[in-house]
């Protein structure tokens, strides 16, 4: 019986850790323009990198989990981040796409902000929201802007106690197995 418990204790942490790793959330990173960049304009191309999911055009989506992105130029993303309000269509400053880049045409000189929201097929933001943003200027260089904005909604999560618990269970199983082999455990 002790050996079964020990083997179970050794296998369980790996099973739990692999489940936790398989459930990682998708991530979106804006690769261009860089935060604080001055771009010549008037056309501005926003380029992104997406990991953890495959983007599907909303028109081709067959299930809710078929995700696409929404490029927002100078639009406050706050009303859409809670996942209850769909991101509207028909606004030229909001582009729904499965493409890894989008070009906004005739962007006025001055400071701007672009946010990219990862959304479900019904145009609601995934939860928790994944919505990186960068600030940039068109034309003249902008005054000091931080090199990188906080990564709110970038998909990163706080460390989980699961791997630590798994290690503790494995060590306990090894200790119990050792006690049984030394004959220090319960005798019949």
C-alpha positions as CSV (number, residue, x, y, z in Angstrom):
1,X,0.0,0.0,0.0
2,X,2.8,2.3,0.9
3,X,4.4,1.8,-2.5
4,X,1.1,2.7,-4.3
5,X,0.9,5.9,-2.3
6,X,4.5,6.7,-3.1
7,X,4.0,6.1,-6.9
8,X,0.8,8.1,-6.9
9,X,2.7,10.9,-5.1
10,X,5.4,10.9,-7.7
11,X,3.0,10.8,-10.7
12,X,0.4,13.3,-9.5
13,X,2.6,16.5,-9.5
14,X,3.6,15.9,-13.2
15,X,0.0,15.3,-14.2
16,X,-1.2,18.5,-12.5
17,X,1.7,20.5,-13.9
18,X,1.1,19.4,-17.4
19,X,-2.6,20.3,-17.1
20,X,-1.7,23.8,-15.8
21,X,0.8,24.3,-18.7
22,X,-1.8,23.2,-21.3
23,X,-4.3,25.8,-20.1
24,X,-2.0,28.8,-20.7
25,X,-3.8,31.9,-22.0
26,X,-3.1,33.3,-25.5
27,X,-0.9,36.4,-25.7
28,X,-0.8,39.4,-28.1
29,X,2.2,41.6,-28.4
30,X,2.4,44.8,-30.5
31,X,5.7,44.7,-32.3
32,X,5.4,47.9,-34.3
33,X,5.3,50.8,-33.8
34,X,7.4,50.8,-30.7
35,X,6.0,52.6,-27.6
36,X,7.1,56.2,-27.8
37,X,8.1,56.0,-31.5
38,X,7.8,58.8,-33.9
39,X,6.5,57.6,-37.2
40,X,6.5,59.6,-40.4
41,X,2.8,59.0,-41.3
42,X,0.3,59.8,-42.6
43,X,-0.2,56.0,-42.9
44,X,0.7,53.9,-39.8
45,X,1.0,50.2,-39.9
46,X,0.5,48.3,-36.6
47,X,2.1,44.9,-36.4
48,X,1.4,42.2,-33.8
49,X,2.5,38.8,-32.7
50,X,0.0,36.3,-31.4
51,X,0.8,33.1,-29.4
52,X,-1.4,30.5,-27.9
53,X,-4.2,30.7,-30.5
54,X,-4.9,30.9,-34.2
55,X,-6.8,33.9,-35.4
56,X,-9.9,33.3,-37.4
57,X,-11.7,36.0,-39.4
58,X,-15.1,36.7,-37.7
59,X,-16.9,35.9,-40.9
60,X,-15.3,32.4,-41.0
61,X,-15.9,31.6,-37.3
62,X,-17.8,28.5,-36.5
63,X,-17.6,28.6,-32.7
64,X,-17.4,31.3,-30.0
65,X,-13.7,30.4,-29.2
66,X,-12.6,31.3,-32.8
67,X,-10.7,34.5,-31.9
68,X,-9.7,37.6,-33.9
69,X,-8.3,40.9,-33.0
70,X,-9.6,44.5,-32.9
71,X,-7.2,47.3,-33.7
72,X,-8.4,50.5,-31.9
73,X,-6.7,53.8,-32.9
74,X,-7.4,56.6,-30.4
75,X,-10.4,54.8,-29.0
76,X,-10.8,54.2,-25.3
77,X,-10.9,50.4,-24.9
78,X,-12.4,50.5,-21.3
79,X,-16.1,49.9,-22.3
80,X,-15.1,46.7,-24.1
81,X,-12.6,45.1,-21.7
82,X,-15.1,43.5,-19.3
83,X,-16.3,41.1,-22.0
84,X,-20.0,42.2,-21.9
85,X,-20.1,44.9,-24.5
86,X,-19.3,43.8,-28.1
87,X,-16.7,45.9,-29.9
88,X,-18.7,47.8,-32.6
89,X,-18.2,47.6,-36.3
90,X,-18.5,50.6,-38.7
91,X,-16.0,52.9,-37.0
92,X,-12.9,53.4,-39.2
93,X,-10.8,53.8,-36.0
94,X,-11.8,50.2,-35.0
95,X,-10.7,47.4,-37.3
96,X,-11.8,43.8,-36.8
97,X,-9.3,41.4,-38.3
98,X,-7.5,38.1,-38.2
99,X,-4.4,39.7,-39.8
100,X,-1.2,40.2,-37.9
101,X,-0.9,43.8,-39.2
102,X,-3.3,46.7,-40.0
103,X,-2.6,50.0,-41.7
104,X,-4.5,53.1,-40.6
105,X,-4.5,55.7,-43.4
106,X,-4.2,59.5,-43.1
107,X,-3.4,59.5,-39.4
108,X,-3.1,63.2,-38.3
109,X,0.2,64.5,-37.0
110,X,0.5,64.4,-33.2
111,X,0.3,61.9,-30.4
112,X,-1.8,58.7,-30.8
113,X,-2.5,55.4,-29.0
114,X,-3.3,52.1,-30.5
115,X,-4.8,49.2,-28.5
116,X,-5.2,45.7,-29.8
117,X,-8.0,43.6,-28.1
118,X,-8.2,39.9,-28.5
119,X,-11.9,39.0,-29.1
120,X,-14.2,36.1,-29.4
121,X,-16.2,35.5,-32.6
122,X,-19.1,37.6,-31.2
123,X,-16.7,40.6,-30.9
124,X,-16.5,40.6,-27.1
125,X,-13.1,40.7,-25.4
126,X,-11.7,37.4,-24.1
127,X,-11.6,37.1,-20.3
128,X,-9.4,38.1,-18.7
129,X,-8.8,40.7,-21.3
130,X,-5.8,40.7,-23.5
131,X,-5.4,44.3,-24.7
132,X,-1.8,45.6,-25.2
133,X,-1.4,49.2,-26.3
134,X,1.3,51.5,-27.4
135,X,1.6,55.3,-27.7
136,X,3.4,56.9,-30.6
137,X,3.4,60.2,-32.5
138,X,3.0,60.9,-36.2
139,X,5.3,63.6,-37.7
140,X,7.4,65.2,-35.0
141,X,9.0,63.3,-32.1
142,X,7.0,63.2,-28.9
143,X,8.2,64.3,-25.5
144,X,9.5,61.6,-23.1
145,X,7.2,58.6,-23.2
146,X,8.1,55.5,-21.2
147,X,10.0,52.9,-23.2
148,X,7.3,50.3,-22.4
149,X,3.8,50.6,-21.0
150,X,2.6,48.2,-18.3
151,X,1.6,44.9,-19.8
152,X,-2.0,45.0,-18.6
153,X,-4.0,42.2,-20.1
154,X,-1.0,40.7,-21.9
155,X,-2.0,37.2,-20.7
156,X,0.7,36.8,-18.1
157,X,-0.4,35.3,-14.8
158,X,0.8,35.3,-11.3
159,X,3.0,32.3,-10.4
160,X,0.8,29.4,-9.3
161,X,1.4,27.4,-6.1
162,X,0.7,24.2,-8.1
163,X,4.3,23.4,-9.0
164,X,5.5,24.0,-5.4
165,X,2.7,21.7,-4.1
166,X,3.7,19.1,-6.7
167,X,7.3,19.2,-5.5
168,X,6.2,18.9,-1.9
169,X,4.0,15.9,-2.7
170,X,6.9,14.2,-4.6
171,X,9.3,14.8,-1.8
172,X,6.8,13.4,0.7
173,X,6.3,10.3,-1.5
174,X,10.1,9.8,-1.7
175,X,10.4,10.1,2.0
176,X,7.6,7.6,2.7
177,X,9.2,5.2,0.2
178,X,12.5,5.5,1.9
179,X,10.9,5.0,5.4
180,X,9.2,1.8,4.1
181,X,12.5,0.4,2.6
182,X,14.4,1.1,5.8
183,X,11.9,-0.8,7.9
184,X,11.1,2.3,10.0
185,X,7.4,2.3,9.2
186,X,4.6,0.3,10.7
187,X,5.4,-3.4,11.3
188,X,2.8,-6.1,11.2
